[in-house]
């Protein structure tokens, strides 16, 4: 079953791997301003808020959006990013479990064997680690988030790789990687 990784460990390991914390105590990470990063967006529902400059990075996904995106995420993890991955709110758990997506997370977390009370008062982006062999749980969780997130986003970090994936509340997955070959493979999935 997935397990919670305390935020000090998340911060230490991700910064040691070259990621940059974008907001104090949050699960939002990115890359240094001078890093060469490849971005890929897997987009379901049409989104006029995507800037013209980003449209060349977009791969349009057909319906059903959430299940298709979740299957693609699972395939990317299994085929190109083996090892554990970490799911965290780009804000923090206290916000998400009080205001952001409380009802959704009260259903999703117990399905992962995690009591929401364990995260409810954490004013940080502690991670939920999915280990090898838990790809079905990640796929199901991603599908629920893609279908149900309202107004805020979650992030999946791949601690062994220079790769991040944002689960966007507009039924989108946005990848960032420093690996050009991986970016090409993600576009081809």
Helices and strands as residue ranges (DSSP letters): E 3-5, H 7-16, E 19-21, E 29-31, E 38-43, G 52-57, E 58-60, H 65-80, E 85-89, H 93-95, I 96-100, H 102-111, H 116-120, E 127-130, H 135-148, E 154-158, E 163-168, E 172-177, H 180-188
